Amino acid sequence: MIYLLFQYLKSAGVDFPGMGLMNYLSFRAMLAAVTAVLTSMFAGKRIIARLQRLQIGETVRDLGLEGQIQKKGTPTMGGLIIILSILAGVLLFCDLSNIYVILLLVSTLWCGALGFADDYIKVFKHNKEGMSEKGKLLGQVLLGLVIGLTVWMSPDIVVREKVAVDSSIEKVLETETAVTHGRYVEEDVVKSTKTTIPFVKNHEFDYRWLSPVKGAWGWYAKWAIYVLMIVVVITACSNGTNLTDGLDGLAAGTSAIVGVVLGIIAWLGGNLINSNFLNIMYIPGSGEIAIFLSAFVGALIGFLWYNSFPAQVFMGDTGSLTIGGIIGVSAVLMRKELLIPLLCGVFFAESLSVLMQRSWFKFTRKRNGVGTRIWSMTPLHHHYQDKKAPDGPVIFPKPVPPQHEAKITVRFWIVGIILAVSTLALLKIR
């Protein structure tokens, strides 16, 4: 709103010192982050108190984990703090007419509503299972279809190919807002199914190559494949974050690290000069994603003020599904979804551990009559905690000595930082 107000004043001929700062993505990104942090910290205290008065506390199943029972009654649905803080930063400093910002706002509210419904069933309906897995999956798939079809059909979502930058453009660099008035011809504006892929010279992969048919039907086939991939990525990210939310500060801290990297990539990919220098895909208008992600990271940092060990509030599915949805949609819109397994390696490992554990247990029980576990408990972070020995054989028994959850959280953060730096390094490794 502030950004649009400044744009209106500029069009009306109003000018005053410092007004031009709103043209800089970096300045608006910093303001969005600070706004989100402060909103999260100050509004968070009130929201937590309100949740306590409503007796919206976490229900805990006794799994034999150290400190688990003490968490009973801790306010949940703290994802409302994250959503409110993101909206505060975005609505004030983003260009609300930008298609990428609109899609991210829709994703935030969509996933937030889905998570809120799940938490509501758990807390107020006293159903520990919450919304059915099929119900959540359906909601995530529908969001993926909305995003995918918009990417396909919106004339505002394009990439520019063969962008030539000469010295005159670099000298007349007035703002950081993507330098969208570069020297390109109209044919360079394309609706593309290309995405970024690591370790390849030109860093590009086209889903058209997966199409089984050519010609007119091939055009529809490539977009169908691309939309399907978008659905898979968004669903996987949302669920992966949900599974990671099991220790104080784990999901919020790891997601903040991912958000920083995605924000940097958005800033680079939305800037003609930087994208040309790094030889990465230039996506006009995507620089606004960097501002959204700055608010996203700020909201998570502010939330950690209350969610770090020992947690005063849990984000619940209201927060975890929202966080995962934002990460997945951001990666898709920036054509960086194939970097997700590396950048979100912590989420990927957590999800894979659950999938492998369930599959192997069912297979061995059917084969031998006794189910064998790979780890003592999944998701993976619970494997390292002090707990009762599980019934039945385990391939990798619990570590000795078991680790405190605060140490596990910080070590997962460290792994996340290593993966984040590795992802950024891929921009130049080819």
MOKAPE-V139778 format. One record per pair of residues at least 24 apart in sequence whose C-alpha atoms are under 6 Angstrom apart, sorted by the first residue. I is the first residue (numbers start at 0). J is the second residue. D is the distance in whole Angstrom. If there is no record, write none. Layout:
# MOKAPE-V139778
I:J:D + I:J:D
This chain:
# MOKAPE-V139778
0:90:6 + 0:91:5 + 1:91:5 + 1:92:6 + 2:92:5 + 22:174:6 + 23:174:6 + 23:175:5 + 24:175:6 + 24:176:6 + 27:92:6 + 28:290:4 + 28:293:6 + 31:88:4 + 31:294:5 + 32:293:5 + 32:294:4 + 32:297:4 + 34:88:5 + 35:84:5 + 35:85:6 + 35:88:5 + 35:294:5 + 35:297:5 + 35:298:5 + 36:297:5 + 36:298:5 + 36:301:5 + 38:84:5 + 39:80:6 + 39:84:5 + 39:298:6 + 39:301:5 + 39:302:6 + 40:301:5 + 43:80:6 + 50:74:6 + 63:386:5 + 63:387:5 + 64:385:6 + 64:386:5 + 65:385:6 + 73:312:6 + 74:312:5 + 75:312:6 + 75:313:5 + 75:314:6 + 75:315:5 + 76:314:5 + 76:315:5 + 76:317:6 + 77:312:6 + 77:313:5 + 77:314:4 + 78:314:4 + 78:317:5 + 78:318:4 + 81:298:5 + 84:298:5 + 85:294:5 + 85:295:5 + 85:298:6 + 88:294:5 + 89:291:6 + 107:321:6 + 110:320:6 + 110:321:5 + 111:317:5 + 111:321:5 + 114:316:4 + 114:317:4 + 114:320:6 + 115:317:5 + 139:234:5 + 140:230:6 + 143:230:4 + 143:233:6 + 147:226:5 + 147:229:6 + 157:189:6 + 157:190:5 + 158:189:6 + 158:282:5 + 159:187:5 + 159:188:5 + 160:187:5 + 177:269:5 + 177:270:4 + 177:271:6 + 178:271:6 + 194:334:5 + 195:334:6 + 195:335:5 + 198:429:4 + 199:429:5 + 200:429:5 + 232:327:6 + 233:324:6 + 233:327:5 + 236:323:5 + 236:327:5 + 237:320:5 + 237:323:4 + 237:324:5 + 239:346:5 + 239:350:5 + 240:319:6 + 240:323:5 + 240:346:6 + 241:319:5 + 241:320:6 + 247:306:6 + 247:307:5 + 247:308:5 + 247:310:6 + 248:306:5 + 248:307:5 + 249:408:5 + 251:299:6 + 253:412:6 + 255:296:5 + 258:292:6 + 258:296:6 + 262:289:4 + 262:292:5 + 265:289:5 + 342:418:6 + 342:419:5 + 342:422:6 + 349:378:5 + 349:379:5 + 352:379:6 + 353:377:6 + 353:378:6
